[in-house]
């Protein structure tokens, strides 16, 4: 789910940034970059919250 929403939000941000800068946008590149950042963010948040409560750490 993070990959799908990351791709959608990446395309949305790419479109808005392209319009503000009056530059062409590659929607495929924006979707891929958004999906990668979404997966990284989901894993980072999971790791931080898992280490914040040592009693709840998964093994």
Backbone bond lengths (Angstrom), bond angles and torsions (degrees), N, CA, C in turn:
res aa  C-N    CA-C-N  psi(-1)  N-CA   C-N-CA  omega(-1)  CA-C   N-CA-C  phi
1 X - - - 1.433 - - 1.531 111.07 -
2 X 1.346 115.62 -35.93 1.468 119.44 179.42 1.523 110.79 -63.72
3 X 1.333 116.56 -35.55 1.466 119.58 -179.67 1.527 110.84 -66.56
4 X 1.320 116.28 -42.79 1.470 120.02 -178.88 1.524 110.51 -65.03
5 X 1.349 116.33 -50.83 1.459 119.13 -179.48 1.525 112.07 -66.71
6 X 1.319 117.08 -34.58 1.457 119.78 176.02 1.513 111.88 -62.99
7 X 1.333 116.10 -41.19 1.459 120.02 177.30 1.519 112.35 -64.29
8 X 1.334 116.03 -43.09 1.466 120.10 179.66 1.525 110.81 -64.24
9 X 1.325 116.49 -47.74 1.467 119.52 -179.91 1.528 111.64 -67.33
10 X 1.325 117.72 -33.17 1.461 120.45 176.05 1.524 111.64 -63.63
11 X 1.334 116.17 -42.19 1.468 119.16 177.74 1.522 110.96 -66.59
12 X 1.324 116.84 -39.18 1.463 120.58 179.21 1.525 111.04 -63.38
13 X 1.333 116.45 -47.48 1.468 119.70 178.67 1.524 111.43 -66.17
14 X 1.324 116.92 -35.87 1.459 119.74 176.52 1.514 112.36 -64.10
15 X 1.321 116.15 -40.80 1.467 120.51 178.25 1.518 111.25 -64.16
16 X 1.335 116.03 -47.15 1.460 119.59 -179.25 1.531 110.58 -64.08
17 X 1.331 116.89 -43.94 1.466 120.14 178.09 1.514 112.06 -63.49
18 X 1.317 116.75 -39.08 1.465 120.29 178.39 1.517 112.31 -65.02
19 X 1.331 116.32 -38.33 1.462 119.65 178.21 1.521 111.81 -69.91
20 X 1.321 116.67 -37.60 1.468 119.33 179.62 1.523 111.75 -69.18
21 X 1.314 116.64 -35.01 1.460 120.79 -178.52 1.529 112.68 -94.08
22 X 1.316 117.43 -4.52 1.468 123.27 -176.43 1.523 110.46 55.32
23 X 1.336 115.60 43.38 1.462 122.12 -178.38 1.524 109.00 -120.41
24 X 1.314 116.84 151.28 1.467 119.05 176.75 1.532 110.70 -70.05
25 X 1.332 116.05 150.87 1.459 121.12 -177.78 1.523 109.40 -125.41
26 X 1.302 116.06 138.95 1.461 121.89 173.59 1.528 107.07 -97.71
27 X 1.328 116.75 108.02 1.457 120.37 -176.40 1.521 111.85 -66.50
28 X 1.312 118.10 -31.10 1.462 120.72 178.35 1.525 110.38 -65.63
29 X 1.322 116.89 -46.96 1.469 120.22 178.08 1.521 111.32 -63.33
30 X 1.328 117.33 -40.60 1.462 120.76 179.74 1.522 110.74 -64.45
31 X 1.321 117.88 -39.62 1.462 121.27 179.66 1.525 111.07 -67.50
32 X 1.314 117.46 -41.20 1.466 120.82 -179.79 1.525 110.67 -66.35
33 X 1.312 116.92 -45.94 1.464 120.71 179.43 1.529 110.54 -63.67
34 X 1.324 117.54 -41.38 1.464 120.60 177.85 1.519 112.14 -63.26
35 X 1.339 117.26 -40.30 1.463 120.96 179.28 1.525 111.17 -66.36
36 X 1.314 117.03 -41.03 1.470 120.37 179.11 1.522 110.34 -64.03
37 X 1.332 117.29 -45.43 1.456 119.95 178.86 1.527 111.80 -64.46
38 X 1.323 118.32 -35.66 1.469 120.86 178.71 1.522 110.98 -64.96
39 X 1.331 117.48 -43.04 1.462 120.67 178.87 1.530 110.22 -65.48
40 X 1.321 117.09 -43.23 1.466 120.25 177.62 1.526 111.17 -61.90
41 X 1.318 117.35 -44.86 1.463 120.55 -179.00 1.523 110.99 -64.06
42 X 1.321 117.73 -41.01 1.465 120.43 179.38 1.529 111.06 -63.34
43 X 1.304 117.08 -41.77 1.465 120.47 179.57 1.526 111.95 -70.39
44 X 1.309 117.20 -37.18 1.463 120.40 179.10 1.526 110.50 -67.11
45 X 1.324 117.52 -44.00 1.462 120.51 178.68 1.521 110.11 -63.06
46 X 1.317 117.78 -42.08 1.466 120.81 178.72 1.525 110.77 -61.94
47 X 1.328 117.74 -43.74 1.462 121.61 -179.52 1.522 111.74 -65.53
48 X 1.322 117.07 -42.89 1.461 120.38 -179.35 1.521 110.62 -64.81
49 X 1.313 117.90 -45.46 1.458 119.85 -178.38 1.522 111.29 -70.93
50 X 1.312 118.15 -30.49 1.458 121.08 178.19 1.529 110.67 -68.82
51 X 1.315 117.24 -37.67 1.468 121.00 179.99 1.530 111.86 -81.12
52 X 1.321 118.14 -17.59 1.462 120.68 -179.81 1.515 111.64 -71.91
53 X 1.326 117.38 -27.82 1.461 121.57 179.55 1.523 107.80 -121.53
54 X 1.339 118.14 93.18 1.471 121.01 -174.39 1.530 113.63 -62.25
55 X 1.320 118.12 -26.06 1.473 119.53 179.68 1.518 111.82 -70.66
56 X 1.314 118.31 -20.13 1.447 122.06 -175.60 1.533 112.91 -102.85
57 X 1.280 119.17 8.67 1.461 121.58 -175.11 1.529 110.63 -64.02
58 X 1.327 114.55 135.17 1.465 120.19 175.73 1.506 108.88 -84.15
59 X 1.305 115.50 146.74 1.466 119.64 -177.57 1.498 111.46 -112.03
